[in-house]
Amino acid sequence: MIREAPTKARQLIDGASFGPEALKAVGAAFDAAWSEIAGNFGDDPADVEKARLRLANALLSIADEDSRDVEVLKRAALQRMALDYRRRG
């Protein structure tokens, strides 16, 4: 089995300064959120990485040490990301 190198976004998530349980929930929320929106960003690796970084930053902006609910984190991160896109557009 060949493993891909971690993306910058995944490194950002994995390196966040949360305890192990919160980090596990944040990582799972990132993966779940990305699986929902990945198809919206095309096939260009640079565009995909930018989108993944935006998602990681959105997720980290709403997460805290008490974060444990993956579904709540996922929804909040997607809402934050959408809000950030609207502000830029």
Phi and psi restraints in degrees (value plus and minus 20) as a CYANA .aco file:
   2 ILE   PHI    -115.2   -75.2
   2 ILE   PSI     108.6   148.6
   3 ARG   PHI    -123.6   -83.6
   3 ARG   PSI     117.3   157.3
   4 GLU   PHI     -99.3   -59.3
   4 GLU   PSI     131.7   171.7
   5 ALA   PHI     -85.6   -45.6
   5 ALA   PSI     123.9   163.9
   6 PRO   PHI     -81.9   -41.9
   6 PRO   PSI     121.2   161.2
   7 THR   PHI     -97.1   -57.1
   7 THR   PSI     146.3   186.3
   8 LYS   PHI     -79.9   -39.9
   8 LYS   PSI     -58.4   -18.4
   9 ALA   PHI     -82.9   -42.9
   9 ALA   PSI     -64.4   -24.4
  10 ARG   PHI     -86.8   -46.8
  10 ARG   PSI     -56.5   -16.5
  11 GLN   PHI     -84.8   -44.8
  11 GLN   PSI     -57.8   -17.8
  12 LEU   PHI     -82.6   -42.6
  12 LEU   PSI     -65.9   -25.9
  13 ILE   PHI     -83.4   -43.4
  13 ILE   PSI     -70.8   -30.8
  14 ASP   PHI     -84.7   -44.7
  14 ASP   PSI     -45.1    -5.1
  15 GLY   PHI    -113.8   -73.8
  15 GLY   PSI     -18.1    21.9
  16 ALA   PHI     -84.1   -44.1
  16 ALA   PSI     128.6   168.6
  17 SER   PHI    -111.9   -71.9
  17 SER   PSI      51.8    91.8
  18 PHE   PHI    -141.8  -101.8
  18 PHE   PSI     141.6   181.6
  19 GLY   PHI     -87.5   -47.5
  19 GLY   PSI     149.8   189.8
  20 PRO   PHI     -79.7   -39.7
  20 PRO   PSI     -58.7   -18.7
  21 GLU   PHI     -90.5   -50.5
  21 GLU   PSI     -63.5   -23.5
  22 ALA   PHI     -84.9   -44.9
  22 ALA   PSI     -61.4   -21.4
  23 LEU   PHI     -82.9   -42.9
  23 LEU   PSI     -59.3   -19.3
  24 LYS   PHI     -82.7   -42.7
  24 LYS   PSI     -64.3   -24.3
  25 ALA   PHI     -86.3   -46.3
  25 ALA   PSI     -62.0   -22.0
  26 VAL   PHI     -83.4   -43.4
  26 VAL   PSI     -64.2   -24.2
  27 GLY   PHI     -82.0   -42.0
  27 GLY   PSI     -63.0   -23.0
  28 ALA   PHI     -85.7   -45.7
  28 ALA   PSI     -58.5   -18.5
  29 ALA   PHI     -85.8   -45.8
  29 ALA   PSI     -60.5   -20.5
  30 PHE   PHI     -79.7   -39.7
  30 PHE   PSI     -69.8   -29.8
  31 ASP   PHI     -81.4   -41.4
  31 ASP   PSI     -62.5   -22.5
  32 ALA   PHI     -86.3   -46.3
  32 ALA   PSI     -63.2   -23.2
  33 ALA   PHI     -85.2   -45.2
  33 ALA   PSI     -63.8   -23.8
  34 TRP   PHI     -83.0   -43.0
  34 TRP   PSI     -59.4   -19.4
  35 SER   PHI     -82.8   -42.8
  35 SER   PSI     -47.5    -7.5
  36 GLU   PHI     -96.7   -56.7
  36 GLU   PSI     -51.9   -11.9
  37 ILE   PHI    -133.8   -93.8
  37 ILE   PSI     -25.2    14.8
  38 ALA   PHI     -74.6   -34.6
  38 ALA   PSI     -57.9   -17.9
  39 GLY   PHI     -86.4   -46.4
  39 GLY   PSI     -31.1     8.9
  40 ASN   PHI    -104.6   -64.6
  40 ASN   PSI     -24.1    15.9
  41 PHE   PHI    -137.8   -97.8
  41 PHE   PSI      -5.6    34.4
  42 GLY   PHI      51.7    91.7
  42 GLY   PSI    -182.5  -142.5
  43 ASP   PHI    -130.9   -90.9
  43 ASP   PSI     -26.0    14.0
  44 ASP   PHI     -90.5   -50.5
  44 ASP   PSI      98.1   138.1
  45 PRO   PHI     -76.2   -36.2
  45 PRO   PSI     -54.1   -14.1
  46 ALA   PHI     -87.6   -47.6
  46 ALA   PSI     -62.5   -22.5
  47 ASP   PHI     -85.2   -45.2
  47 ASP   PSI     -61.0   -21.0
  48 VAL   PHI     -83.5   -43.5
  48 VAL   PSI     -64.9   -24.9
  49 GLU   PHI     -84.6   -44.6
  49 GLU   PSI     -60.0   -20.0
  50 LYS   PHI     -80.7   -40.7
  50 LYS   PSI     -63.3   -23.3
  51 ALA   PHI     -85.8   -45.8
  51 ALA   PSI     -61.9   -21.9
  52 ARG   PHI     -83.1   -43.1
  52 ARG   PSI     -58.7   -18.7
  53 LEU   PHI     -85.8   -45.8
  53 LEU   PSI     -60.4   -20.4
  54 ARG   PHI     -82.1   -42.1
  54 ARG   PSI     -62.0   -22.0
  55 LEU   PHI     -84.3   -44.3
  55 LEU   PSI     -65.2   -25.2
  56 ALA   PHI     -79.4   -39.4
  56 ALA   PSI     -64.5   -24.5
  57 ASN   PHI     -86.6   -46.6
  57 ASN   PSI     -59.0   -19.0
  58 ALA   PHI     -82.4   -42.4
  58 ALA   PSI     -64.8   -24.8
  59 LEU   PHI     -84.0   -44.0
  59 LEU   PSI     -65.5   -25.5
  60 LEU   PHI     -87.9   -47.9
  60 LEU   PSI     -44.7    -4.7
  61 SER   PHI     -93.6   -53.6
  61 SER   PSI     -41.1    -1.1
  62 ILE   PHI    -128.6   -88.6
  62 ILE   PSI     -33.4     6.6
  63 ALA   PHI    -101.7   -61.7
  63 ALA   PSI     135.1   175.1
  64 ASP   PHI    -165.1  -125.1
  64 ASP   PSI    -199.7  -159.7
  65 GLU   PHI     -80.3   -40.3
  65 GLU   PSI     -45.2    -5.2
  66 ASP   PHI    -110.7   -70.7
  66 ASP   PSI     -18.6    21.4
  67 SER   PHI     -86.6   -46.6
  67 SER   PSI     104.7   144.7
  68 ARG   PHI    -158.2  -118.2
  68 ARG   PSI     -42.8    -2.8
  69 ASP   PHI    -107.8   -67.8
  69 ASP   PSI      86.5   126.5
  70 VAL   PHI     -80.7   -40.7
  70 VAL   PSI     -63.0   -23.0
  71 GLU   PHI     -84.9   -44.9
  71 GLU   PSI     -62.5   -22.5
  72 VAL   PHI     -83.9   -43.9
  72 VAL   PSI     -65.0   -25.0
  73 LEU   PHI     -80.7   -40.7
  73 LEU   PSI     -65.1   -25.1
  74 LYS   PHI     -79.8   -39.8
  74 LYS   PSI     -71.6   -31.6
  75 ARG   PHI     -80.4   -40.4
  75 ARG   PSI     -64.7   -24.7
  76 ALA   PHI     -84.5   -44.5
  76 ALA   PSI     -59.4   -19.4
  77 ALA   PHI     -86.4   -46.4
  77 ALA   PSI     -61.5   -21.5
  78 LEU   PHI     -86.1   -46.1
  78 LEU   PSI     -58.8   -18.8
  79 GLN   PHI     -84.3   -44.3
  79 GLN   PSI     -64.0   -24.0
  80 ARG   PHI     -83.2   -43.2
  80 ARG   PSI     -62.6   -22.6
  81 MET   PHI     -82.6   -42.6
  81 MET   PSI     -63.4   -23.4
  82 ALA   PHI     -83.0   -43.0
  82 ALA   PSI     -61.5   -21.5
  83 LEU   PHI     -81.4   -41.4
  83 LEU   PSI     -63.0   -23.0
  84 ASP   PHI     -83.9   -43.9
  84 ASP   PSI     -56.7   -16.7
  85 TYR   PHI     -86.0   -46.0
  85 TYR   PSI     -61.7   -21.7
  86 ARG   PHI     -83.7   -43.7
  86 ARG   PSI     -59.1   -19.1
  87 ARG   PHI     -86.1   -46.1
  87 ARG   PSI     -55.4   -15.4
  88 ARG   PHI     -96.5   -56.5
  88 ARG   PSI     -52.6   -12.6
